[in-house]
Amino acid sequence: MELTDILIKFTLIVIIFAISLVVAMYSTYAERKLAAFFQDRVGPNRAGPWGILQPLADGGKMFLKEEIIPTNATGFLFIVGPSLAIFTACIASAVIPWGQKLTIGSTVIDLQVTDINVGILYIFGVVSLGVYGIMIGGWASNNKYSLLGAIRAASQNISYEISMGLSIIALIMVTGTMSLGEIAGQQHGFWADGWFSWFVFKQPLGFLLFIICAFAETNRSPFDLPECETELVGGYHTEYSSMKLGFYLFAEYINMFISSAVMATLYFGGYNYPFMDWVAANAGTNISVILGVVLLFGKIFGFIFFFMWVRWTIPRFRYDQLMDLGWKSLIPLAIANIIITGLWMTFIRG
């Protein structure tokens, strides 16, 4: 790899990292505004026009608050917990294809940091590591409520990762690859071979299972049992303050952003859109690529809105209902989806 390629990749990594943080920061503002709209309130309206600077004020408050580590906490692990949570949330974006290749002069810029042939396994591996940040933080706090929240988080994430993994198997059977770049490429445009090319039309049940599991994996309502304040004070981050608490909160919103990007890529065509070949032929390839990136982020923001909409619409589950749904409903449905997909590939498509 030449020096130019290394610089391009490094710049792309910095840009994606910055976008992830900005999206996470302003997701807090969007959620508060949407919550206010659903509840007939105003929401943030003091810091800047329409409260647009509220995330900056919240971030400044987090930075300037006093760092407190409880006397009986395990100091090193108490810091490692939120650090691991934010780290795993940020590195998950490395295999997501944000667009096709841009051509500037003789330089070709690939809008994907790396396209490994086991991209889906990489996503699952990183997501699996994220639960360690929650578990370590809850245990290191030496607080029974925090530990209960961490145990809930670990049980919930492990249970729903099984359903999520099984739902993806059917998609892998259809695509024949685990590379996110190739999966996005197979959904070129919107219509191909007399049928919709986006995989949400070929795997509707798989997508439904995946998005339900995504709610559980990101600890979003109605599956936010690890930080259920009515039972556990504040859950696994009860003892945290300042930027350590901020890291946990940021990790949740970054995970929501990455989950939305993965769902858009796997099931909704990623950067693909109808008539993209016509746009490339008449407006230029680079215009088509940039429009694809814009529309991909539009799909991502649509999923983020859906996450927030559900939070302020559906009440929280009981923990036994949560586990029953994962083990007694989603896993059998995912297995049934694999069988149906296999029969379809053998007797209809084959």
HUJO-V478609 format. One record per backbone hydrogen bond with DSSP energy under -1.0 kcal/mol. NH is the residue of the N-H (numbers start at 1). CO is the residue of the C=O. Records with the same first field share a line. If there is no record, write none. Layout:
NH: CO ; CO
This chain:
6: 2
7: 3
8: 4
9: 5
10: 6
11: 7
12: 8
13: 9
14: 10
15: 11
16: 12
17: 13
18: 14
19: 15
20: 16
21: 17
22: 18
23: 19
24: 20
25: 21
26: 22
27: 23
28: 24
30: 26
31: 27
32: 28
33: 29
34: 30
35: 31
36: 32
37: 33
38: 34
39: 35
40: 37
41: 36
48: 46
51: 48
52: 49
53: 47
54: 51
57: 53
58: 54
59: 55
60: 56
61: 57
62: 58
63: 59
64: 60
65: 61
73: 70
74: 140
75: 73
78: 74
79: 75
80: 76
81: 77
83: 79
84: 80
85: 81
86: 82
87: 83
88: 84
89: 85
90: 86
91: 87
94: 91
96: 93
98: 111
102: 109
104: 107
107: 104
109: 102
114: 94
119: 116
120: 178
122: 118
123: 119
124: 120
125: 121
126: 122
127: 123
128: 124
129: 125
130: 126
132: 129
134: 130
135: 131
136: 132
137: 133
138: 134
139: 135
140: 136
141: 137
142: 139
147: 143
148: 144
149: 145
150: 146
151: 147
152: 148
153: 149
154: 150
155: 151
156: 152
157: 153
158: 154
159: 155
160: 156
161: 157
162: 158
163: 159
164: 160
165: 161
166: 162
167: 163
168: 164
169: 165
172: 168
173: 169
174: 170
175: 171
176: 172
183: 179
184: 180
185: 181
186: 182
187: 184
188: 185
192: 195
195: 192
197: 190
200: 267
201: 198
203: 199
207: 203
208: 204
209: 205
210: 206
211: 207
212: 208
213: 209
214: 210
215: 211
216: 212
217: 213
218: 214
219: 216
220: 215
223: 220
228: 225
231: 228
232: 228
234: 232
235: 232
238: 235
240: 237
244: 241
245: 241
246: 242
247: 243
248: 244
249: 245
250: 246
251: 247
252: 248
253: 249
254: 250
255: 251
256: 252
257: 253
258: 254
259: 255
260: 256
261: 257
262: 258
263: 259
264: 260
265: 261
266: 262
267: 263
270: 264
272: 269
276: 273
279: 275
280: 276
281: 277
282: 278
283: 279
288: 284
289: 285
290: 286
291: 287
292: 288
293: 289
294: 290
295: 291
296: 292
297: 293
298: 294
299: 295
300: 296
301: 297
302: 298
303: 299
304: 300
305: 301
306: 302
307: 303
308: 304
309: 305
310: 306
311: 307
312: 308
313: 310
314: 310
317: 222
322: 318
323: 319
324: 320
325: 321
326: 322
327: 323
328: 324
330: 325
331: 326
333: 329
334: 330
335: 331
336: 332
337: 333
338: 334
339: 335
340: 336
341: 337
342: 338
343: 339
344: 340
345: 341
346: 342
347: 343
348: 344
349: 344
350: 345
